Amino acid sequence: MPDHRSYQDPFYGWTTPKAISLCVHALKDCSSLPFDSIKKLISLSETQILHEETTPSSLEILTKMSKKYSVSIEQLILIFNGFVHVIRLALKPPAAFLKSDTFKDDLRDLKFSDQIIEEFHNILFGAKRDQLYNVIQERDRPRLPLLQTFDWNLDVTLTTASLSRCIEPLLLFQFRTTDNRNLSFEVPIKKFNELRYNTALLLKEMEEVDGKQALKLLET
């Protein structure tokens, strides 16, 4: 694990994301837009992160700004989208990996004004930092289909005089997942017992690892 004190990469990566690049250019083209309106767009960006989707009220505000300051709605959307990208990317690494001064330097490299940088800084290093970070991590984590139904049957074939050997019983498992897939497989009793044993062994080893003092120190 890298020491966070040696973390020097820009929070947005080595290539400027297109959404941020377009945002910076749109800000230059919208010189008639006062800073109070830009500040409002940054606040709306934070709201979108928390609620995932642009609300109708946000679109209303963008429309009113467009009419009031004679700025095209397309330009405002580019600015708004770029602000959302800045916040999302800055929330990717844990707080310990993103230093205040480094964050400001990265934004200066992107050609944002000092006023805008300060507004972003207040959001990313303010009281809602943990809440925003948790929302992003929960939303962006990989998601696998969940188990919807589970059935099993024991398939036993009785021996007869015509059979020269005993046929081993089979366990038939049938699953239905939340992505509407039906899965089924057969397992001999012997193999199923091996699975039970290895699962129990794995759980025991996980408990032992969880109790290691070194891992507890890392968590703190």
FENBEL-V959052 format. One record per run of one state. SS is the DSSP state (alpha for helix, beta for strand, coil for the rest). FROM is the first residue (numbers start at 1). LEN is the number of residues. If there is no record, write none. Layout:
BEGIN
ss:SS from:FROM len:LEN
ss:SS from:FROM len:LEN
END
This chain:
BEGIN
ss:coil from:1 len:3
ss:alpha from:4 len:3
ss:coil from:7 len:11
ss:alpha from:18 len:12
ss:coil from:30 len:5
ss:alpha from:35 len:17
ss:coil from:52 len:4
ss:alpha from:56 len:14
ss:coil from:70 len:3
ss:alpha from:73 len:18
ss:coil from:91 len:4
ss:alpha from:95 len:3
ss:coil from:98 len:2
ss:alpha from:100 len:10
ss:coil from:110 len:4
ss:alpha from:114 len:11
ss:coil from:125 len:4
ss:alpha from:129 len:12
ss:coil from:141 len:6
ss:beta from:147 len:9
ss:coil from:156 len:14
ss:beta from:170 len:8
ss:coil from:178 len:4
ss:beta from:182 len:7
ss:alpha from:189 len:22
ss:coil from:211 len:2
ss:alpha from:213 len:7
ss:coil from:220 len:1
END
